[in-house]
Amino acid sequence: MARVMEAQFTRAVSFSGPLPPPEVLREYNAIMPGLADRIVTMAETQSRHRMALEKNAIESDVSRANKGLWAGVAVAVLFAISGFILILTNHDTAGATVSTGTVATLAGVFVYGTVSRHRERTHKAKVLTGEAQE
């Protein structure tokens, strides 16, 4: 009585990153000459596109932050002048309240922003070192 044995093998290959390993690129070139170069060019184009988008996003964030800063300065100056005018027109309590409230609010926003940025940087550092997940 003869026994028939059958074996099946499966090979899985994976990679990460914008480009496949050189062996795979060689295989692509064997199938179609110049295909590896087209794949590399596609990865380079995609990389440039992504960097341009990131640069644009960062520049927009900086511009928005600067506009917000100037708007905050304008509001603070307006309230400081208003408080000063109130004091000059014998509304001492109201003038002092407006002036003090403006300074306290600005200080609070500054402290909140500083703490928030510190937390964000700490979290990013932990993610980069593998201590935390995003």
VMD Tcl script that draws the C-alpha trace (Angstrom):
set ca {
  {0.00 0.00 0.00}
  {1.56 3.27 -1.11}
  {1.04 6.46 0.76}
  {0.88 9.77 -0.99}
  {2.19 12.73 0.97}
  {1.48 16.20 -0.13}
  {3.15 19.32 1.20}
  {2.23 22.90 0.59}
  {4.52 25.84 1.27}
  {3.51 29.45 1.39}
  {5.97 32.29 1.23}
  {4.97 35.77 2.33}
  {7.19 38.77 1.83}
  {6.46 42.18 3.30}
  {8.30 45.45 3.61}
  {7.63 48.87 4.96}
  {8.66 52.22 3.64}
  {8.24 54.03 0.36}
  {10.36 51.60 -1.68}
  {10.53 47.82 -1.93}
  {13.86 46.10 -1.23}
  {16.45 46.01 -4.06}
  {15.72 42.34 -4.84}
  {12.07 43.16 -5.50}
  {13.03 46.15 -7.65}
  {15.30 43.87 -9.69}
  {12.38 41.49 -10.19}
  {10.17 44.36 -11.35}
  {12.89 45.36 -13.82}
  {13.12 41.77 -15.07}
  {9.38 41.80 -15.80}
  {9.43 45.20 -17.45}
  {12.70 47.08 -18.08}
  {12.68 50.54 -16.48}
  {9.87 49.69 -14.06}
  {12.15 49.97 -11.02}
  {13.15 53.48 -12.08}
  {9.48 54.42 -12.46}
  {8.75 53.09 -8.96}
  {11.66 55.07 -7.47}
  {10.55 58.22 -9.33}
  {7.00 57.73 -8.04}
  {8.30 57.45 -4.45}
  {10.44 60.58 -4.88}
  {7.50 62.53 -6.31}
  {5.22 61.41 -3.49}
  {7.87 62.35 -0.93}
  {8.28 65.86 -2.40}
  {4.49 66.27 -2.47}
  {4.14 65.21 1.16}
  {6.95 67.53 2.29}
  {5.35 70.44 0.42}
  {2.01 69.75 2.12}
  {3.66 69.58 5.56}
  {5.58 72.81 4.90}
  {2.35 74.50 3.83}
  {0.52 73.30 6.94}
  {3.30 74.52 9.24}
  {3.48 77.92 7.54}
  {-0.31 78.27 7.83}
  {-0.19 77.38 11.54}
  {2.56 79.96 12.16}
  {0.64 82.62 10.23}
  {-2.57 81.85 12.15}
  {-0.70 81.98 15.46}
  {0.84 85.36 14.59}
  {-2.53 86.79 13.58}
  {-4.03 85.52 16.84}
  {-1.19 87.11 18.80}
  {-1.71 90.48 17.13}
  {-5.48 90.26 17.67}
  {-4.83 89.54 21.35}
  {-2.50 92.53 21.61}
  {-5.12 94.77 19.99}
  {-7.84 93.59 22.40}
  {-5.52 94.01 25.39}
  {-4.57 97.55 24.35}
  {-8.23 98.41 23.75}
  {-9.21 97.19 27.22}
  {-6.23 98.90 28.86}
  {-7.19 102.21 27.23}
  {-10.83 101.65 28.21}
  {-9.82 101.02 31.83}
  {-7.63 104.11 31.82}
  {-10.46 106.25 30.39}
  {-12.87 104.89 33.01}
  {-10.44 105.83 35.78}
  {-9.97 109.32 34.30}
  {-13.75 109.82 34.23}
  {-14.07 108.98 37.96}
  {-15.18 105.38 37.48}
  {-12.28 104.05 39.50}
  {-13.78 100.66 40.39}
  {-14.92 99.91 36.86}
  {-11.60 101.09 35.39}
  {-9.58 99.02 37.83}
  {-11.78 95.98 37.19}
  {-11.43 96.26 33.40}
  {-7.66 96.77 33.60}
  {-7.07 94.03 36.18}
  {-9.39 91.59 34.41}
  {-7.55 92.15 31.15}
  {-4.15 91.49 32.71}
  {-5.44 88.42 34.59}
  {-7.05 86.98 31.47}
  {-3.90 87.49 29.40}
  {-1.79 85.89 32.12}
  {-4.18 82.93 32.26}
  {-4.05 82.43 28.50}
  {-0.24 82.60 28.58}
  {0.02 80.04 31.40}
  {-2.51 77.73 29.74}
  {-0.64 77.90 26.41}
  {2.71 77.24 28.09}
  {1.41 74.23 30.02}
  {-0.37 72.88 26.93}
  {2.76 73.15 24.76}
  {4.85 71.48 27.50}
  {2.37 68.58 27.72}
  {2.36 68.17 23.94}
  {6.17 68.15 23.72}
  {6.44 65.66 26.58}
  {3.90 63.37 24.91}
  {5.71 63.57 21.55}
  {9.03 62.76 23.22}
  {7.47 59.71 24.89}
  {6.00 58.56 21.57}
  {9.38 58.94 19.85}
  {11.16 56.94 22.56}
  {8.44 54.29 22.58}
  {7.21 55.04 26.10}
  {3.72 55.99 24.90}
  {1.50 55.41 21.90}
  {-0.02 58.16 19.78}
}
mol new
graphics top color blue
foreach p $ca { graphics top sphere $p radius 0.5 }
foreach p [lrange $ca 0 end-1] q [lrange $ca 1 end] { graphics top cylinder $p $q radius 0.2 }
display resetview
